[in-house]
């Protein structure tokens, strides 16, 4: 597995965003000399491990095996050394760094990166190097303006200056409450979202899904690996990070009212004659609604709010049409397939290279965390989470240009069916099966090559998600989605995941095989899908 320094916004632009003094770093690329400079001035990572907050990661510690479609694995190769350095890194990050590293609101991804590396059996040296590189531009945690308590915990939401206070508050809460209790009380309860006569509404579920779903992603890692420290960081992110409550328009007070919720579902069921409405059906309606056709190129900042301002009522109406029956696991599965399909198929454009969209990528990585959060919630909160998540997804889809989905072309391409890394290949023995010249003899399992050629930390999170989905749904045959109403959905099968992973590896660069990393300074595609709009301008 390859790992190199990820490209970030220029460090010189972060200098004014820091809230406590750090050495000024003028270089725009994180290289070894910068890492050494960081180590010299900021100190070597502590040897101490907080065993309470960061025990040995375990998939068995939390979650209900009966309420999730996914039970991810740790790949073979984890060692005592890699586990020790992982826990040291997580402890050091927890104590030293803020969860937001600049005033724009970009997130500290260190726990995501090192946990993914660890579970994909990276060597301890890769985990430590990853941490040192990413630490070079983090904002140190700082003393908050005041404490947070049960009496005032909703008063300072959206203010990143209170992050450390929220972190301490939730540590105290965790001494007597479970993950489930904290999530329920502080994210999903009506009182955590709306308070009568309050000047500022907490709207915690909206904040939990804000900023391209990063709080959800972060907390998913904490639940998946049974790490209270990561969970508490994420809960504090939802409170204290500089997030606007972007989803207010699609998560009004009535969204949390059981009676109102029941009426909307009853109405939707009656309209569609009791038929199950699939997430692909909602996707199809969004695709074909002229009201949602893009009329301008959205900027990357403020994109979600712009879509909400223009289309929240329409999006909400479609969410109300999505039917949720007794089997919520199946509805969760629909969302995971939807995110994978949108990213994978939309990226294949008629002209130009594969469009590995950064925003759609985050929807994929968030879907893996969605399963873990879902697994610890009671049913009523699972319903709220699934509906809120569905409401956010088309908003990002519309904001990126609402690309068309040529499903027929995507699944008929023989070139993407069995990805093979470029470069010199081994010479199989004459007796190998099916034959020494077969591509299946050279690359029996394309996933092994794909996983070893990751570079950017979002890439190995992404590839891990698709590898897990392929393990569960790779067997799905054509015709499985034929009655969903999405054009050519009957052609979708389990090859979606390996095809998309191979296309993404080709776009990002097969770095282990010597190809350069894609797109200096950005890594993922950010141009969106606005060719039709641009042609009219």
Secondary structure by P-SEA (a helix, b strand, c coil): cccccccccccccccccccccccccccccccaaaaaaaaacccccccccccccccccccccccccccccccccccccccaaaaaaaaaaaaaaaacccccccccccccaaaaaaaaaaaacccaaaaaaaaaaaaccccccccccccccccccccccccccaaaaaaaaaaaaaccccaaaaaaacccccccccccccccccaaaaaaacccaaaaaaaaaaaaaccaaaaaaaaaaacccccccccccccccccccaaaaaaaaaaaaaaaccccccaaaaaaaaaccccccccccccccaaaaaaaaccaaaaaaaaaaccccccaaaaaaaaaaaaaaaaaaaaccccccccccaaaaaaaaaaaaaaaaaaaccaaaaaaaaaaaaaaaaaaaaaacccccaaaaaaacccccccccccbbbbccccccccccccccccccaaaaaaaacccaaaaaaaaaaaaaaacccccccccccccccccccccccaaaaaaaaaaaaaaccccccccccccccccccccccaaaaaac
